[in-house]
Amino acid sequence: MSYFFYLKKVNYPYFNNFAVNTHIMEIRAGRNINKLYKKIEPFKDIIWFLSLFLIFEFIWKLCVHQGENERTLLVLGKDLTSYTDGICLWTAESVHWFVHDLLGYNDFYLNGITLQFKNSVPIDIIWGCTGLKQLFMFAFILIFYFGPQKKKYWYIPMSLAILVFINILRLSIIFIIIKDPFPEWFISFNEWYNNRTWNNSAAGYLQFYKDWFNVFHRDIFTWIYYDGVIFILWLIWEEKIRKPYAQLKQSNTMGKT
């Protein structure tokens, strides 16, 4: 006779109470989990979107790094900068075409990957200006997000094309903003914001001019690019494609039954 069979056969209060209490705790835990799931179920889509966003950020920070001059692209310690030369040149040429040819700013010049207005600071278009990170991010999110797989085949490329256009528009607007010297109030702001010291020299002026560019390039417009465009593209997918597809699939399933 086994030990557990013996316990069941005889009246052993401690074992019986322990088993009952354990069963009750399991039931309560299951109920709490169900209650928690019902509370977060309306938000599960945005939670998964934000989770994918953070997962990508973690992977990117773990694998991708910049060199000391920010021009170098290091992926898992390997220098891949040369592979971005083509997209950097294409981005510079596209911005020049948009500002010079389309908008008619004839004093906007292009030299290789360098863009500048006359009497303005020259800016090089490096890999960080091309929106590569945002393209990879959105593709990553959509690949692992809910929704019909076949529709992703056209929605992801279309969205990436939109992101590329928005990035060209973003850079064009920034160049137009910085074509004139930075305002006087920016000196005190930049001393606080970037911990700079204004010394009224040519080198100091150039540094503050670059900081004036980076306020828009790295800060304001970058977050608009992240939080605005990428979120809107996801929202369109969620509300106009995934949810109607799920509802249609559910109604077809109910109709068959």
N, C-alpha and C positions, 0 to 999 in steps of 0.2 A: 504494500500500500504506500502510495506516495505521500509526501509531507503535506502538500496542498490539499490532497483528497482527505487527509485526516483532519485538517483544520476545518474543512467544510462539514465534515461529518459530526465533529464534536461542537459543543457550544463554547466558542472562544470570543468573548465580548470585545477584547481589544482589537483583534483582527477585523471583526465585523464592523466596528465603529470606524476604524481606519479606512476600510474599503468604501463605506458609505460616505464618509467625509470627503474622500478623494473624488468620488463620483460627483458629489454636489459641487465641489470646487471646479471640476471640469465643465459642468453645466453652466455655472456662473461665468467662467472665463469665456466659454463659447458665446453666451449671451452678450457679454461686454464687447467681444470682438464684433459681433453682428451689429450692435448699436453703433460702435465706432465706424464700421464700414458704411452703414446707412447715413451717418453724418457727413462723411467725406466723399460719398459716391457722387453727389452733384459736382464735386470739384476734382474728380479723378483725372479728367482730361487735362486741365491746366496744371495739376500736380505732376503728371507724367511729362508734360511739355517742359516744365521748369526743371524736372529731374534730368531729362536728357540734356538740357542746356548746361546744367552744372556738371554732368558727367563729361560732356565734351570739353568744357573749360578745364577740368581736372586733367584729362588726357592731353590736351594741348599744352598746358603748363608743364606737364611731366615730360613730354617728348620734344617740344619745339622751343627753341631759344634764339635770342638775337645776339649778335656779336657786340663788341664794345661800341662800335660806331653805328649800330642799328641797321646797317646795310647787309650784314651777314645773316643768312638763314641756316640755322643748325637744327637738324632733325636727328634725334638720337645720337648727337655728337658728330654727325656727318654734315659737311658743308654742302648745301644744295643751292647756294645763291645763284650759280650760273644757270640753273634750270628756270629761274624766274626772270631772266633778262628779257625774254620775248614779251611776257605779259606786262613788264614794267614799261617797255618801249611802246607797246600798243596803248597802254593806259595814258601815257604822256601825249602821244599823237592824238588820241581821242579827245582828251581835255583841250588840247590846242585847237583842234577842229571845232569843237563846240564853242569855245570862247572867242577865237579869232575869226573863224569863217561864218559860223552860225549867228553869233551875237554881235559880230562886227567890231570887236576890240582889236584894232590894227596895231596897237603898241604892245601886244602880247606875243612873246617870242618863244620858240622852241629850239633847243640845241641838244640833240640826243634825248636823254631823259630829263633834261633840265628845262624848267618852265619859269618864266618871269615876265612881269610887266616892266616897261621902261622905268628906270630909276627905282625899281623895287628889288627886294631880296630874291636871289635865285633859289628855287626849290627843286631838288631832285626827287623824282618819282621812284621810290624803292619798293621792295616787295610788300612792306607793311602798308603802303598806300593803295595797293591794288584790290583790297577786299578779299584776298585769298582765304583768310581765316573765316570770314562770314560765309563765304561760299561753302567751305567744308562743313561749317557748323550747321547751316540750314539743311544741307544734304544729309548729314548725320541724323538730325532730328526727324526729318520726314521718313528716312529709311526705317527707323525703329519705332515710328509712331503708328497709331492705329489707322486703319483705312484700307481701301481696296488697292491691292498691289498693282494692278494694271493701270489704274489712273495715276499712280505715282510715276509711271514711265514718261508721262508727258508733263505732269505738274512740276516735278522737280527741275527738269531742264528749263521750263518756262520761268519758274521762280528765280533760278540762277541768272537767267538773262535779265530779269527785272532788277536783281541786285547789282549786276554789273552796270546797268544804265544808271541806277540811283547813285552808285559810287562815282561815276563820271560826273553826274550832276552835282554831287556833294563837293568834289574837288574843284569844279568850275566855280561854284558859289564862293568857296573859300578863297580862291585866287582873286576873285573880283573884290571880296571884302578887304583883303590885305594889299591891294594895289596902291592904296594911299597909306601914308605913315600912320603908325598907331597913335591913338589919342593920348593926351597928357595924363589922364586919370589912370591909364594902364600901367604907368611907371610904379606908382605906389601899390597898385593891385598886384603886379607881378613880383614886387619885392616880398609881398606877403605870400602869394600863391606858390611861387617857385623858389622862394628864399634867395632871390637875386639881390645884388647891390648895384644901384645905378651910379655910374662914374662919369657919365657924359663924355664918353670917348667913342671912336669909330667901332671898336670891338664891342663895347657895351651896347651901342645902338643896334649892331647886327644881332647880338644875342637876344635883346628884347624883341627885335623884329621877328626872329625865329620863334620866340615864345608866344608872340601875338598870333602867329600862324598855328602853332600847336594847340592853343586854347580852343580853336575851332576844329582843327584836324583830329586831335587825340581825345578831346573832351566833349565838347558840345555835340558836334555832328556824328561822332562815333557812337554816342549813346542813342542819338536819334536813329542811327542806322541799326543798332542792336535792338533797342526796345520798340522802335517804331515799325520799320519796314519788315523785319523778320517776324515780329509778333503779328502784324497784319496779314502777312502771307500765310502764317500758321492758322490764323483765325478764319481766313477764307477757306482753307482746306477743311477745317473743323466744321464750320457752319454750312458751307455750300456744297461740300463733296462728301465728307465722311458720314455726317449725321443723316443726310437724305439717303445715302446708299445703305446705311444700317437699317433705317426705317423701311425702305423698300424691300430689303432682304428679309426683315422680320414679317412684313405683311405677306410676302410670297410664301414664307414658311407656314404661317397661320392659315393661308388659303389652301395649301395642300393638305393640311390636317383637317 
